[in-house]
Structure formats: structure tokens, C-alpha cells
Amino acid sequence: MSTLEIEKLRIVYGKYVAVDGLDLTIPHGQLVSLLGPSGSGKTSVLRAIGGYLPPTSGTIKVNGRDITRDPPQVRDMGMVFQNFLLFPHMSVLDNVEFGLRMRQVSRAERRRRAMETLDMVRMSAFAARLPFQLSGGQQQRVALARALVIRPAILLMDEPMGALDAKLRAEAQEEIRAVQKEVGVTAILVTHDQQEAMAMSDRIVVMRDGAILEEGEPGRLYREPRTAFTAEFLGTTTLLPVEVLGGEGGRCRVRHSTSKHEFLATGDLRAGEAASVSLRPEEILCSHEATADSIAGRVTKRMFYGVNTFLRVETSEAGSLLALEAPGAVMGEGTGVHVSWRSEGARVLPRDPS
């Protein structure tokens, strides 16, 4: 098992700053996702860790050893790419053995380790096939086996499920996570898929504009984001523009910027501060009956997604809200409803300057 430490990492392309003074520590055995939109710097960080991109400044250490200027072949890293990059003229077994052959491992030993690793990813029965004879999901497993067979200190994955359809993607997420736990390898996953990051990670690092905006355990980031960007990027939410009127004990009284509707939210911001309130769909209750705290609205769109049905509700006091329809409570488009939420489910966050 290996610990990765990144200190003050800076990567500049010409005049463009891709990564700006990034600090990150990943304890041994964890799977950490670098999550962010295109251009946030996550792939540049991964390439620098792997040795494929020399940083402008900063240090990268594995178990205390500085590897910042080491070439890729001596870094002891396993890499899984989005398009797998299997050698088309080689069999599955030869593909998996390749890294061991480059390390001059004996033929008998590399054959043993390759078959053992193929067993781990349930691909030993396909050892003699060529890559074009495999499905996308099977190619992905072979690519994972090739990365793991060298017993890397760190496993690097750059959008490894990006070429798979939705069903295969879900299966691959589960399989990769299971294998990573079984092997105990420290792993870094680059993705822009929020659900993928939440399903697979011990910790998520949210990046924007070359810097870490926020990091933490997936459940904490989802339930208690510290920035409006994280709340909106990680899952589905409605952001209401508000002004903080005051508060104490972790609760704020806020006023909607447009309608002037006042309500309680969870957070600790100063009075007079411009803010946003994040409301997750599952925190919004739609009912046919009015209550003391409810506001009137009308369902303008009903979206069925199998397990869940979402409602777009237009209100005069809180604008447009996205709510989760309660099981068994069918509310068609055009239905008048009364909307409410608990203060615990409304998080007040600093207004995103961008």
C-alpha cells in the first residue's frame, strides 16, 4: 500500500495555468476521485502523477520518496485509459503480460501472474482472444488487469468507463471498486460523472479552474456542501438567490432576492451577505394541502426516470423548483400544489462569484 503526497503542484501551458498550487494527500488503500468540469485541471494532475506531464513546479511523493522528475517507467504506476489502448495484434494474455515483459520478469512468472490477474477480473477464459473479439466491457477488464498485474504502488484511471454504455458502465464501476478493495491498491479516478464518483470513491476532490474547491467523503459533500458550485455539480439541486437576515446556532433566516419570501435555512453566514440556498429535490414536499409554511405553486413538467419521478414546480415566492414526487402521489402537469421544506434540508451557501 502507498501514500501519495502532492505539494504546491503547478502546471502551465504557455500562458494558460492548468493547475495552480494544488496540495493533496491520498492515504494508502483509498480510492479518490478527481471530479470537475472540462478544463478544471483533473487530467493534468493525473498525467503529472503518472510522469506523462512534467509539472512547472511543485513536488509529487510516494511513501515519502520524491518522484516528481522520475520517468513513467520507474514510477511503479498502473494506468487505465478511457479508450483502453490494448495492443490489437496481441492476445489478451500477451496484453496483460506486456508490463511484466518490459520489467524482464521470467516467462513462467509473468504467465502465472497474468493468469492470476485475469482470474481476478473474470477474464481468464478469454486469454487467447484478440481485443477486437471482446466487448467494450471485456476490453475494460483486460485494461484493468494489465494495470494491476505489475502490482503498482498507485492505480491511475482516466475516465475508464467513458467508452461504455450505461449498463456496462454501472457494472464496471462495481467491478473496479471490488477489485481495488481486494488488492488494496491506492487509486485515483478522473471523472466528470458525479454519480460515478459518488458510487466508487472513499473521497471526492472537487476541482475548478486548476484548484481544489472542496474535498470530502461523498455523503458529506452531497448532504453538506460548503460551496454553491459543489452543491450544483454534485447531484441535482435548486439554487435560490437569497439575502441573509441573521441567525445563530447553525440556522439562518434568509429572504429570497426577488420575491422577498422569508424562511429558515441551515448554515452560518453573516447578516447582509448575498448567498444561495441549495434545495435537493428529495427535501421538497409537494402536497395538495396547504400548511402554515407552504407556498403555492403549479406543476409545469413531470419527468419519469424509472425509480423516481421529478416535478418542475413554478412558484411566485421561490421561482422554479425541482421536486421529487412522493411514492403513490401522482401529480400531473398543470396540477396546483403546495410546496414546503424543512430548514435542515435547505443549506445556505456563499454566493458563487462566477
Helices and strands as residue ranges (DSSP letters): E 4-13, E 16-26, E 31-35, H 42-50, E 57-62, E 65-66, G 72-74, E 77-80, H 92-102, H 107-120, G 124-126, G 131-133, H 136-148, E 154-158, H 166-183, E 186-191, H 194-200, E 203-208, E 211-216, H 218-223, H 228-233, E 238-248, E 251-256, E 262-266, E 274-279, G 281-283, E 284-287, E 295-305, E 308-315, E 319-324, E 336-341, G 343-345, E 346-350
